[in-house]
Amino acid sequence: MCFPARSSAICPTFRLTSFLVPALAVLGLSLSGCSVGHPFADPGEEATRLALGSLPPPRLAVMLPQVPTGKAAGLLWEKDMVVALVGQSVPAVGRMPARGDWAVQLGVKPVDGGVIPQYTLVDGSGQKRGSGEGSEIDEAAWQSGNAEALNLAALQMAPKLAQQLTTIELHAMEEDPHSLHNRPARIYFSGVKGAPGDGDTALGKAFVNFLNDARDQVQSSPKKADFSVGCTVKLGRVEPGQHGAPPQQQITIIWRVLTAKGVEAGAATQLHEIPAHSLDGKWGDTAIEAAQEAADATKTIISNYSRRNQTTTPSGASKP
């Protein structure tokens, strides 16, 4: 993609080289099809306050299986479940639930020659919200606490449990008029820093124009903002051009998206080699093209982090 600059004949070409969301990196401009599960994602202070009765709190207690035999296996299985759930971005802890905690109650169902591992998801009021099971474990493996069999059971069940948590949250967000499913995201833009020439102003104005729409509303204050965005620009040292080309510089533009709690939701980085000092004056269309790329990436970061584009099917499964 070429960004023709009105102010000069130089045409620096920026490309979005990295686009990051939690646990995901997408190279280039391939921004479609990205989906990251965040069963405990914070959709905003107001939305969280209104949905406290429906959403899981920021921890999930995994309870030791209450079974008359196989205690050693139960202890190992509990640890495996915690590790497997953390791998699914679920903040699980192995302990008895405190007041208000959601919990995973582990257990087994005896069958001929073995047991079937099971779990029950219970909310803070003691209400059952989901369940599932893994593959059968033979009696000898259960009694001896076979590590491979127990780890397999945990790996089988953790994705199912994470999906159930995601579906519960999506239902709550769909029903909550104050969640990002049903209202625009409030975004505070802190501006651009470090750009040469008029880049701070030109990039900032263009970015706000492209970002601000019916789904993403830019505001001048960080108060009650769901996300904040800031941009930094850095120029590398001047390097001699190769084969008679003019001297070059590398320019790096980083757009960081933070949640209301200051957690990084994602970042978009633009890198390019440009003729030295070619952006020391007016940026012209270069600012417009770079800002449009960055605004598109920011919208995708916000959508992926909040999962506002995800819905639930009548069967209760979530879909992007």
N, C-alpha and C positions, 0 to 999 in steps of 0.2 A: 504494500500500500504506500502510495506517495503522497506527501503532504506539501502541496505547492504553497510556498510562502509569498504572499502578495508583496512583501517589503523587499524581496531580493530574488535573484535568479536561482539561489541555492534551494535545493529540494531535499531536506533531510527526511529519511524514512524511518519512522518509529515502528517498533513491533512490540506487542504485548508478549513478553517472554515468559512470564510466570503468573499464574493466577491461583491463589491459595485460599482454601477454606479448611476448617479443622479436619485433620487426617486425610486431606486430599490435595493433590497438586495437579493442575491441568496445564499443559504446555501449549503455547501459541494462543490462538483465539478460539479454541474449541471449548466453548462455554456451555453448550447444550448437553443435556443428559446427565448433569451432575446432581447427585443426591446423596446426602450424608445424614444418617439418622442421629438425632439428638434427643433422646427420650426425655431429658430433663432441661432442654433449652429454655432460657428465660425470654418470653415474648415481650417483656417490658414491665416496668414496675406496676402500673395500673392493672394490666392484664393479669399479672401474677396475683395481685391482691384479690381480684375478683374471682379467681379460679382456684383458690387455695383448697376448696373442698373437693375439687375434681382432679387436680394434678398431683403426681407423685412428688414428695419432697426431695431435696437434693442428696438423698442417700437411700440405699435399699439394703435392708438387713437380710442376710442369708442365714437361715436357722439350721442347726445341726439336726439330721434326721432322728426322729424319735422312734427307733425300732429296737426290739428286744435283742436282736443279734446283729453282728456286723458293725460294731462300734468303730473299729479301726477304719473300716471302709467308709463309714459315715463321715468321720473327721477328714479323711483325705478328699472325699467327694465334695464336702463343703468348701474346702480350699480351692479345689478345681473349679467349682461353680463361680466363686468370687473372681478368679483369674479370667475365666471365660466371659463373664459379664462385663468386666472392665474392658476386655478386648472388644466388646460391642458398644463401648462408650456409655455403659451404665455404671454409675458410681456405687458399686456394691461393697459391703463390708460383712465379714463373718462374725456375727454376734446376735444376741437376742435383741429384738426390736425395742427401741425406746418409745416413749409415748408419742404418737403421731407418725411414727415410721411406717412406711410400707415394708412388707416382708415377703420373702420367698420361703415357704415352708417345704422342705425336702422330705421325701418319704419313698418307700418302696412297696410294690404290690407283689406278694408271693405268687409264683406260678410253679408248675411242675419243673423241677430241676434248677430253679433260680429265682431271680427277682426282676421286676421291671422298675427302674428308677422313675420317679414322678416329682412334679413340683406343683405348688399352688401359690398364686400371687394374691396377696391380701393387702387391702388398703389400710390406712391409719385408723379406720373405725372398725376393722375386723371383717369387712365385707370381702367376699371372694371376687376377684376381678379377672382371673384367668387361670389356666392350668395347662399342663403338658407332660409328656413323658419321653424317655429315651428308649434305646434298644435293650433287650433282655440281657442281663448279666447272669452267668451260670453261678450256681451256689458256691462252688469252690473259689471262684474269682471274688465273689462278694465277701465271703468269710475271711479270705486272706488279704483283702484290700488291694486287689490287683490294680496297679497304677494305670496301666494302659486302658483297661476297661472302664475305669471310673472317669478318666480324662475324656474318653470318647463320649460317655454319657453327658458330661458337662458341655462339651463342644456341640453336641446335638441339640441340647435344650436351650443354651444361651441365646442363639439367634431367634428362636421362637418367643422366648420371654421378652427380648428387646423389642421385637415387632409388636407384641401385645402392649407394652408400655407406650410405644410410639402411637399406636392406634388410639389408646386411651387419651393421650395428650391431644391428638388431632381432633378427636370428637369434642373435647373440652374447648379447644380453640375455635372450632367451627361454630359452636353454640354461644361463644362469648363475643358480644358485639364490640368489645374493646381490644380483642386480640388482633394480630396483624393479618389474620384471615379476613377480617371484616372492616379494617380501617387502614389508611395509609401509614407507612412508617414515617416517624418524625426523625429527621436527620439534621444534625448540626455539622456544618462545614467550617473547620477552623482555618482554612485558607492554604495557600501555597507558599513555601519558603525556599529560598536558595536559588531560584531561577535567575539566569542572566537577563539583561535587557528588561522588557516589560512582561517577562514570563509569569511572574507572581500574579500580576493583575489579569493578564490575558487568559492564562490557564484557569484561574479561579472563576472568572466570569463565565467562560465557556462551559466549565464543568457544572456549575450551578444550573445553567440554562438547559443542559442535556439531562441532568439528574432529576430536576424538579418536574414532577408530573402527578397524575392522579393517584399513583401508588406510592410515590416517594416524595415527601414534602420537605423541602429544605427550610430550616429556621435559623434565625440569627443568634439564638441563645442555646446553650447546652441544657438548659432546664427542661426536664421531662422528655428529653430526646431519647429515642430508642437506640440510635446509633450515632456515632460521630465519625467524620472522615477528615483526615489531614494529609497533606501532600508535601514531600520534600524532594528537591531537585539538587543533584550534584553533578558537577562537571569534572572530568578527569584532566590530567595534565596533557598539554599539547605534545603529540607524538609526530615525528616526521612521516610524511606520506611516502608510500611505496611506488616505485616505478614512475617517478616524476609527479605523483599526485600531490595536492596541497596538504599541509599539516592537518592532522585529525585530532578530535577529542571524543571521549566517550561521555555521553550524557545518560544519567540514571534518574528516572522519575518513579517514585514509590508512593502509592496511594494506600493508606492503611485505614481499615474499617474497624472501629472499636464498639463494643456493646456499652450500654449505660453503666455497667460495672467496671469498664476499662479493660475487659478481656478482648483480645484480638479475634475478631470474627473472620478476618481474611485480609489479604493484601494483593494489589496488582502492581507489577513492576514493568516499566517500559525502559528498554535499553537500546542505544544505537550509537554508532560511530558517525560523527558529523564533521564537516570541515571546521577547523578551528575558528572560534569566535563568530561563527555564522549566525548564532542566536543572541549576539550581544545587543542587538537593537530590537526591532519589533518582531514578534513571533508570527503575526498574521494567521494564515490558514493552518500553520503548523500547530498552534495552540488549539484551534477548533478540532482538528482531527485527533490530536492526542487526548483532548478532554472527552471527546465522544467515546473513544475506546475505553477510557477509564470509567466513565459513567456507566457504560454497559456492564463492565466488570463489577462495579460496585453494586449495581442492581442484582446481579447474580449472586454475589456474596451474601447480600441481605436475604435474598430468597432462600438460598441454601441453608443459611444459619437458622433462620426462623421457620423454615419449611412452610412458608405461607402458600406455596404453589402445590403442596400436597393435600390430597383429600382422602376421605375414607369411602370404601365401597359399602353397599348394603350388608355384605357379609362381615364387615368389621376389619377387613384387611386394608392396609394403607397402600396408596399408589402415588407415584410422583406426579 
